[in-house]
Amino acid sequence: GLKLKEVKLHNQQYQQNCGTICEITKDFVVVKCKSDALKIFTLQPPSKKQMSANAYILGKRLKVGDIFS
């Protein structure tokens, strides 16, 4: 149900597993994918309004090293 709205490919190599949060900034969140990573700027949780990825991470109390869900 989580919709990623504004996303860009981030061509930096990370050693974490897929789905792991690698970096959190005020503008975006970097999540590891199979070969590269994604910079997530905005997203929309189920039945909610669109929000910044940083606001979502803060609300879920996630940190670097956690699995993005």
Phi and psi in degrees as a GROMACS rama.xvg file:
@    title "Ramachandran Plot"
@    xaxis  label "Phi"
@    yaxis  label "Psi"
@TYPE xy
-77.2202  123.988  LEU-2
-105.968  126.344  LYS-3
-87.7961  120.233  LEU-4
-95.452  -53.0424  LYS-5
-120.329  110.695  GLU-6
-136.628  144.364  VAL-7
-133.922  148.878  LYS-8
-72.289  135.481  LEU-9
-117.099  108.011  HIS-10
-83.6428  44.3482  ASN-11
-111.561  140.065  GLN-12
-86.0554  132.03  GLN-13
-124.284  152.09  TYR-14
-91.4143  -7.14248  GLN-15
-70.5475  169.039  GLN-16
-78.8582  163.85  ASN-17
-57.1716  137.728  CYS-18
87.8847  -3.0551  GLY-19
-82.8047  138.131  THR-20
-74.7791  121.841  ILE-21
-101.253  -28.67  CYS-22
-156.771  140.34  GLU-23
-129.39  123.918  ILE-24
-125.955  176.244  THR-25
-71.3406  -19.186  LYS-26
-102.212  -26.9901  ASP-27
-157.82  169.047  PHE-28
-127.066  135.855  VAL-29
-103.594  125.953  VAL-30
-121.647  131.803  VAL-31
-69.8861  134.698  LYS-32
-112.265  -169.949  CYS-33
-57.1671  -51.1224  LYS-34
-115.089  -31.968  SER-35
-122.214  -146.3  ASP-36
-144.572  163.07  ALA-37
-115.592  136.654  LEU-38
-93.668  118.386  LYS-39
-105.755  120.244  ILE-40
-97.1995  -49.1447  PHE-41
-135.063  152.98  THR-42
-151.366  171.754  LEU-43
-136.15  110.406  GLN-44
-67.9013  159.926  PRO-45
-57.4945  132.651  PRO-46
59.8429  25.5305  SER-47
-128.205  170.604  LYS-48
-82.6828  160.06  LYS-49
-61.2525  141.919  GLN-50
-147.076  167.952  MET-51
-71.5076  151.097  SER-52
-62.5904  -35.4463  ALA-53
-63.2851  -43.4801  ASN-54
-62.6135  -39.3402  ALA-55
-63.905  -46.0967  TYR-56
-61.7297  -43.9852  ILE-57
-63.3779  -42.1825  LEU-58
-64.5867  -35.2602  GLY-59
-85.2227  -7.87898  LYS-60
58.3673  41.7904  ARG-61
-91.5294  156.526  LEU-62
-139.95  173.554  LYS-63
-57.484  131.563  VAL-64
101.413  -16.7155  GLY-65
-80.9565  161.706  ASP-66
-84.9914  129.589  ILE-67
-73.3437  123.75  PHE-68
